[in-house]
């Protein structure tokens, strides 16, 4: 493979990897809506039935300009059965790139702690996702209609929504509000506390890569974490994946090799062209990344139905020594990939375009990645197990321009949200999983007494936000305890402040 | 006069009063540009020659959306003769609604302290004012072109400008930046620290009415302060102004009375219609407000050439007892008004449309007042010396709609900038003059250890930002000393932090 081709692959990978945050959603959306229906429902957790009410708030399409004066209906979900009124706290999920019912049903931590805190739960849908479409069916029709899809607009929606909830519900006026989110939702939770500290008393930003932007962390760190996960999950596991790309390239040089590969991987569409090969390798790369994100300690159905510690299961097929043939190596690779795609044995064939579905959610994140959310990624094949590929902003920008007629602004998020200079803010917990590739862009050290980092060495992507599980490692149990103790601390702070104000007023 | 007419008057007054912040600029703009020219120049302060360089930075027209991808040239002025490089601090003037050279030449405090601090001075022009026109000559052509005239866009300009100054000047990379502004510029300075604490280590917000918005302070407080200024500046002074409206109404009932009024006030255009009378009274009301804002302890030429303590001078003409006739009372009023309009004796006649000139600056603030900057005002004729008039948001909104095809959002500034809930921010000095009507919406008590209020009982509108003067009252001398000591404190904090980061990095 030429360097040019390698670069092109990475360019594409870099672009699509930015969307991993939402691949959660893209893939699961269809699945979940079947389970839960649209207006409330019950999650199939063994312990806790989830029930909520669905509401809609009229929001300005454009908070930052006055010419576009239209409104849209923002969906939000409220569960107040455990709420101690008046004044009980509100846990506010800062919805990310997908249908809010999915986040509602998957953020078990909020449900688990609601009773102890006497908390109302509110889950706010992010504009341009789920049902919260600023221009209805036209929202994605062109870049003009997409113009109001930014994190700043979403934060303004949240601020106005909270104001509305507090004013419209008896007993909620003085309720302290805590922002909670995971992944991009975690970034929003942290940014929300930074920009609207008057609205939320603190934030739990779980697996929130707020430093994954240009110039803040080395572009190769993300894939290094993926590689480490495989390295420690089985003998020779990362080494054999690193070797697999050469084997794939060798086989793809001949028609019979292509045929063999297509059959070995049970591909729905046989590999034929160079582009097919790029797509195939990109898909495989994403598979390893996804496995790293959902390397949970118990059977779960987050991106796909998977066994506990799925990387260990996959790596069993890759415990081969270096003397094996290309075909033997790639047989192991295909078996490992099928742990991810076909654990239940129900897939007749594998589709290499599967990790990026065509749902609105995906398109929305594509647009965000092409405007504000520019997260450089690169690989070198040495510190990581992937083919080398540089970060190429120009190619990325050109791709965005072709796709949406916009150009990304690589530096804007750093200016707007402070980059690594966040020490003057307060009351934010940054929790990160040691197994989660996104920890590469996370805040993994205490910035100040009240900007704290919680590391969960055995945790994948925002494990702490999931329901408690008997198989949870001690590190995540401790993390949740600590998070809860910060919540209590912030709530006590707010109560004291409220008393002072009430006395002096 | 009927109540309806009174209300209409106040509605207009409320609208125009919101623009007082910029009447500074509107009136003085033409005057100043003659004095100083456009690219640098020398201020006629007795002590300190002002010299600076003029630069232009390409800024995005829309920081918060990606469809409008155009740029414009933002003007900024730099004076670095006193700057201690590397690392000396930067004092950054957050330009408000007018030509930045005017603020540069009038913010003597910055020039006075530059040497002691070893500071670089940067004065940033606010978009849509002076030369910083996003769409050139078309910037005010319609509401579509005005859409990017908001405080948020201006703050983003400032953040990007500082990033640029720090990266492009040798020795500036680690320079701590302090935001300084007066009036609306002071609001911007405070908001800048709140929203971009990574960019500025602190802010001096002088005479910044950040609480003048809906629901934060009583709408009548502003005029109460004006009234108090007159009450304490001469015998019966406020009482006679309160009585003057009735006298005016009496005289305006007859043609001869109108003629008498027109002659007595040396009006350029004689009073004829009811509308003329409303305009006349509104103009007179604004005159008293303006006098209150510029009630400085020395001869000055801020809004108009004026004697020292101009209200005391005006009140000499109003020290009449209650037995005087309407004509005698109004003769006193006209003499008092002429202290403001004709102190130098050079005005042949007075123009009742004079306090709101037609310059771009005025139109810009009109638009801001019609969108974000909604500052309710009212009078009751009891606690203040004006004709009673309620705050009427609907009428205000309708007027805005007619003028710009936009509707103001009364609550937005409160949500965006936290309203009275600002305690979680840090390092902001709110200085207020006890004589300044805008102190009604200012932060006049310490909010926390690092959100401090400095009261200057003898100060009018941002007196502390003016050049030191031999006639300055002790209170403003003390205020400036205290401000400087906070600057040093913040600079030391930043230096410590920088050392810590450098050591750990």
Contacts between the chains, C-beta under 8 A, distances in Angstrom:
chain1	res1	chain2	res2	distance
A	60	B	409	7.7
A	63	B	412	7.3
A	64	B	64	4.4
A	64	B	65	7.7
A	64	B	150	6.2
A	64	B	152	5.6
A	64	B	153	7.4
A	65	B	64	7.7
A	65	B	65	7.9
A	65	B	147	4.5
A	65	B	148	6.9
A	65	B	150	7.0
A	66	B	143	7.2
A	66	B	147	6.6
A	66	B	371	4.6
A	66	B	406	4.2
A	66	B	407	7.3
A	66	B	409	7.6
A	67	B	143	5.5
A	67	B	144	5.6
A	67	B	146	8.0
A	67	B	147	4.4
A	67	B	406	7.0
A	69	B	406	7.3
A	69	B	407	6.6
A	143	B	66	7.3
A	143	B	67	5.5
A	144	B	67	5.6
A	146	B	67	8.0
A	147	B	65	4.5
A	147	B	66	6.6
A	147	B	67	4.4
A	148	B	65	6.9
A	150	B	64	6.2
A	150	B	65	7.0
A	152	B	64	5.6
A	153	B	64	7.4
A	156	B	415	7.5
A	156	B	416	7.4
A	159	B	415	5.1
A	159	B	416	7.6
A	160	B	415	5.9
A	163	B	411	7.9
A	163	B	415	6.0
A	195	B	195	6.3
A	196	B	415	7.9
A	196	B	418	7.4
A	197	B	418	7.2
A	197	B	424	3.9
A	197	B	425	7.0
A	198	B	418	3.4
A	198	B	419	6.7
A	198	B	421	3.6
A	198	B	422	6.7
A	198	B	424	7.2
A	199	B	415	7.7
A	199	B	418	7.9
A	371	B	66	4.6
A	406	B	66	4.2
A	406	B	67	7.0
A	406	B	69	7.3
A	407	B	66	7.4
A	407	B	69	6.6
A	409	B	60	7.7
A	409	B	66	7.6
A	411	B	163	7.8
A	412	B	63	7.3
A	415	B	156	7.6
A	415	B	159	5.1
A	415	B	160	5.9
A	415	B	163	6.0
A	415	B	196	7.9
A	415	B	199	7.7
A	416	B	156	7.4
A	416	B	159	7.6
A	418	B	196	7.4
A	418	B	197	7.2
A	418	B	198	3.4
A	418	B	199	7.9
A	419	B	198	6.8
A	421	B	198	3.6
A	422	B	198	6.8
A	423	B	497	7.0
A	424	B	197	4.0
A	424	B	198	7.2
A	424	B	426	6.2
A	424	B	427	7.8
A	425	B	197	7.0
A	426	B	424	6.2
A	427	B	424	7.8
A	497	B	423	7.0
